[in-house]
């Protein structure tokens, strides 16, 4: 029987994490289950930094970005001695089960604790949309909206100066932010780990666009593909466009979560509590074709991330 559930957020923060915290708390309390927030991820867990929640503890957090619990990385958590210390702290606080909101690394920690007798459920919280087994992660929709707003603003000034804006977005391991925003903003070129980086092909495309009287161009590129400042300089040197680089960086993480992220996080939080009450541990929650489901964490970690080939094909046909 579950008497008390703990919640922690781990890894990079993502808009919608607070909505998930609120959902887990309210759904659990509606079932007569106590809830404790754990500060600063697995680091706070090992240090025993627990906050006993009341229903009012999660009031007015739905619209807030980031995470009220804080987050920190703890590479040492992969060590068994550290995991055992975490289990000890949970037992001392009378916490029977745990909801972990984060990415792949957070999932691994949740699986390790489940193997040691503490049932854990993982919720996918990351703006990159790079967790396998789910169509969408908490935070992706908000980050996408932020990128689109920024690119739309850059297009206005680019068209005034015969400029090519080279915009770096997050998502080195997954190009979803780049391709979704490329379609949404009408970008001329999208470069991700899935497309590969062909510098000469980029120059040729921009020279062709210039020859056709195009007065601006947008290149959206995933982080860590290349130095976007150098690429922008080469565009200035080898095409008719004036190249300018913009790195959106951590601005993509911030801001009030979109309605879609608030609803997704709330649905996933409810599912997490229902799973724990049913005695399920070592699972992660996902959305697949609009349905909220769960699957074993090991299956999700071993599953290759589905590439959005249909979106890349669509992008190519639109430009």
Secondary structure as the mmCIF struct_conf table of DSSP 4:
data_model
#
loop_
_struct_conf.conf_type_id
_struct_conf.id
_struct_conf.beg_label_comp_id
_struct_conf.beg_label_asym_id
_struct_conf.beg_label_seq_id
_struct_conf.end_label_comp_id
_struct_conf.end_label_asym_id
_struct_conf.end_label_seq_id
STRN STRN1 UNK A 4 UNK A 9
BEND BEND1 UNK A 11 UNK A 12
TURN_TY1_P TURN_TY1_P1 UNK A 15 UNK A 16
HELX_RH_AL_P HELX_RH_AL_P1 UNK A 17 UNK A 30
TURN_TY1_P TURN_TY1_P2 UNK A 31 UNK A 32
STRN STRN2 UNK A 34 UNK A 38
TURN_TY1_P TURN_TY1_P3 UNK A 39 UNK A 40
HELX_RH_AL_P HELX_RH_AL_P2 UNK A 41 UNK A 46
TURN_TY1_P TURN_TY1_P4 UNK A 47 UNK A 48
STRN STRN3 UNK A 50 UNK A 52
HELX_RH_3T_P HELX_RH_3T_P1 UNK A 55 UNK A 58
TURN_TY1_P TURN_TY1_P5 UNK A 59 UNK A 60
TURN_TY1_P TURN_TY1_P6 UNK A 62 UNK A 63
BEND BEND2 UNK A 66 UNK A 66
TURN_TY1_P TURN_TY1_P7 UNK A 68 UNK A 69
HELX_RH_3T_P HELX_RH_3T_P2 UNK A 75 UNK A 78
BEND BEND3 UNK A 79 UNK A 79
HELX_RH_AL_P HELX_RH_AL_P3 UNK A 80 UNK A 92
TURN_TY1_P TURN_TY1_P8 UNK A 93 UNK A 94
STRN STRN4 UNK A 97 UNK A 102
BEND BEND4 UNK A 103 UNK A 103
HELX_RH_AL_P HELX_RH_AL_P4 UNK A 104 UNK A 115
TURN_TY1_P TURN_TY1_P9 UNK A 116 UNK A 117
STRN STRN5 UNK A 119 UNK A 124
STRN STRN6 UNK A 125 UNK A 125
TURN_TY1_P TURN_TY1_P10 UNK A 127 UNK A 128
TURN_TY1_P TURN_TY1_P11 UNK A 132 UNK A 133
BEND BEND5 UNK A 135 UNK A 135
STRN STRN7 UNK A 138 UNK A 138
TURN_TY1_P TURN_TY1_P12 UNK A 139 UNK A 139
HELX_RH_AL_P HELX_RH_AL_P5 UNK A 140 UNK A 158
TURN_TY1_P TURN_TY1_P13 UNK A 159 UNK A 162
STRN STRN8 UNK A 163 UNK A 169
BEND BEND6 UNK A 170 UNK A 170
BEND BEND7 UNK A 172 UNK A 173
HELX_RH_AL_P HELX_RH_AL_P6 UNK A 176 UNK A 185
TURN_TY1_P TURN_TY1_P14 UNK A 186 UNK A 186
BEND BEND8 UNK A 188 UNK A 188
STRN STRN9 UNK A 189 UNK A 191
TURN_TY1_P TURN_TY1_P15 UNK A 193 UNK A 195
HELX_RH_AL_P HELX_RH_AL_P7 UNK A 199 UNK A 211
TURN_TY1_P TURN_TY1_P16 UNK A 212 UNK A 213
STRN STRN10 UNK A 217 UNK A 222
TURN_TY1_P TURN_TY1_P17 UNK A 223 UNK A 224
BEND BEND9 UNK A 225 UNK A 226
HELX_RH_AL_P HELX_RH_AL_P8 UNK A 228 UNK A 238
BEND BEND10 UNK A 239 UNK A 241
STRN STRN11 UNK A 242 UNK A 247
HELX_RH_3T_P HELX_RH_3T_P3 UNK A 249 UNK A 252
TURN_TY1_P TURN_TY1_P18 UNK A 253 UNK A 253
BEND BEND11 UNK A 255 UNK A 255
HELX_LH_PP_P HELX_LH_PP_P1 UNK A 256 UNK A 258
HELX_RH_AL_P HELX_RH_AL_P9 UNK A 259 UNK A 277
TURN_TY1_P TURN_TY1_P19 UNK A 278 UNK A 279
BEND BEND12 UNK A 282 UNK A 282
STRN STRN12 UNK A 283 UNK A 288
TURN_TY1_P TURN_TY1_P20 UNK A 289 UNK A 290
STRN STRN13 UNK A 291 UNK A 296
HELX_RH_AL_P HELX_RH_AL_P10 UNK A 297 UNK A 302
BEND BEND13 UNK A 303 UNK A 303
HELX_LH_PP_P HELX_LH_PP_P2 UNK A 304 UNK A 307
HELX_RH_AL_P HELX_RH_AL_P11 UNK A 309 UNK A 318
#
